[in-house]
């Protein structure tokens, strides 16, 4: 079955993941060249609907759409009709009437993007729904790993931090698992979701033990608002136990790479020096791959949509 | 016509736990000795059982009549084989004063097709701060007292309310749930909730709530019914309390008995109920507890919600499901799966709730009210939610295959529904 929406990593076949990454690889090279504009999405209307604040992801989607020649529109949903009491379904119906081709949606509630996808007539791309999934982040992480490690299987990958509240962690856990890597989850027990042991990952509460001989260290952002819930005693205790510094990183493989989805809290989950270490940190490359992966995903969704339309006509 | 004789039917007797082919006569609205002179009706070998006594259906009067009125709930109940409807006080405003209770009583008498008794709130506004006028409310016909899903967190308030209720012999219905752990929860914690990233509650919250309530019952000597238990973890506490001789019973909703958390699938909000659906292991444990009699009562927990409150992202969607018309076909799934016999089912659906509330229905014995349902447990059908009589259509069984048609419903010998 061809992909009509990109709502999460969970429904993707490993083959589809590879297909997206291969195309993204091509776009990544193209983005570095002078001739980086293409016409793949010419004449298509892309609407970015962000029900939750985002600068980086929204910019990345906007640039990706524009490089492919789409007409891109940004809707800041936080300030709009939602405040006037309009429901998500009504918003979807309103949008339908404008005939967009692609919706890029971020929403603070898990499952909201699925709900929207059921009600609109265009392709929907999940740019993060609650704590649920953030598929393009996982794909860009995968591409970054593949480019720097030369493969995307049989790697030891540690995901560290607030696993429970992180859609990035969920999508990565699923994607890297599907591609047959060994995954370790590192973080305090209060930030581990229930039933996490059943996902085929190893869980560590001690960072040094967890980082031993890993190829990839993925740090997660510790959202400050979580501090209120009393999940951890204090920021400084968190940094002491789970902040990534040179000492802790020395337990990983010497060529291990350090990743972070951004924005970083320097001195909370990651030491500034490591984040800026060009030999270890691939954080800037992640941002670069973000545009490429989003171009690839949108390109594939639009191709599938055209094909489906043709088949419907025939 | 309140006198009739139904011949050639399988009589399901929950008291004697038997199913026998025979005849049943009703004279002046009550079950009487078999009298061949009465006008008779051929039951064609189908099944006749005491009508369902449903503890805890929500009728949205006063306040939200667009979701459900006594008229629509009555029609829905009649079509579903519910002959006695015990309504919940979690309306808006809550039924917490003799005046609001009288309003609900009057509406029920004027428009409801089946028998209806009202519960009243245990504390004013269901806020858990001051007890309601339990005595006045009892005089006005309140059949039991409950704050429904609003747990009384202040144990001082609860102990006084339980003590006062005990003095009046009033039944208090509690919702065993620890309010702290279950805050904002919309699923049961575990692999599924983690995968869907839905805020979740540990099943332990139910045990904590039950243990607390049982300790309060032991302290005050009150008559207590746990509205719905749904987890295996809570069962040992219940068993202990019963062995200890406390005046305690427990119920389960039809949804927790026949569905599990995986039914939520891709955030289907019609499956959002309170407490959230549990694991399959929990469901099976509850089926066994029902078969052994540890769990006494099956209720519909009928909770009408309009489309707007359900068509929201899962976390934001309202909880609850309509069930008056699906409670029997859903319960029959357990019969067809050979997990429960028909007399066992009707013990939990009719006899036990009636006994617990001090009513005389729910049985086939001489002199009992002629509240009966004639049904065929085998007819297969696919449920279309828009075919429901209920004003709200939020059923999780939409599009599902079910078995069992109600052919006729009698209240006091009078036919209130015929297929």
HADDOCK unambig.tbl for C-alpha pairs under 7 A between the chains (distance, minus, plus):
assign (segid A and resid 88 and name CA) (segid B and resid 312 and name CA) 6.87 0.50 0.50
assign (segid A and resid 109 and name CA) (segid B and resid 313 and name CA) 6.45 0.50 0.50
assign (segid A and resid 109 and name CA) (segid B and resid 315 and name CA) 6.73 0.50 0.50
assign (segid A and resid 110 and name CA) (segid B and resid 197 and name CA) 6.15 0.50 0.50
assign (segid A and resid 110 and name CA) (segid B and resid 198 and name CA) 6.46 0.50 0.50
assign (segid A and resid 111 and name CA) (segid B and resid 267 and name CA) 6.02 0.50 0.50
assign (segid A and resid 111 and name CA) (segid B and resid 313 and name CA) 6.06 0.50 0.50
assign (segid A and resid 111 and name CA) (segid B and resid 314 and name CA) 6.54 0.50 0.50
assign (segid A and resid 112 and name CA) (segid B and resid 313 and name CA) 4.66 0.50 0.50
assign (segid A and resid 115 and name CA) (segid B and resid 313 and name CA) 6.72 0.50 0.50
assign (segid A and resid 131 and name CA) (segid B and resid 197 and name CA) 5.39 0.50 0.50
assign (segid A and resid 132 and name CA) (segid B and resid 196 and name CA) 5.77 0.50 0.50
assign (segid A and resid 132 and name CA) (segid B and resid 197 and name CA) 4.71 0.50 0.50
assign (segid A and resid 193 and name CA) (segid B and resid 194 and name CA) 6.14 0.50 0.50
assign (segid A and resid 194 and name CA) (segid B and resid 189 and name CA) 5.78 0.50 0.50
assign (segid A and resid 194 and name CA) (segid B and resid 190 and name CA) 4.96 0.50 0.50
assign (segid A and resid 194 and name CA) (segid B and resid 191 and name CA) 6.72 0.50 0.50
assign (segid A and resid 194 and name CA) (segid B and resid 194 and name CA) 6.58 0.50 0.50
assign (segid A and resid 195 and name CA) (segid B and resid 190 and name CA) 4.38 0.50 0.50
assign (segid A and resid 195 and name CA) (segid B and resid 191 and name CA) 4.49 0.50 0.50
assign (segid A and resid 195 and name CA) (segid B and resid 194 and name CA) 6.94 0.50 0.50
assign (segid A and resid 196 and name CA) (segid B and resid 191 and name CA) 6.49 0.50 0.50
assign (segid A and resid 198 and name CA) (segid B and resid 191 and name CA) 6.61 0.50 0.50
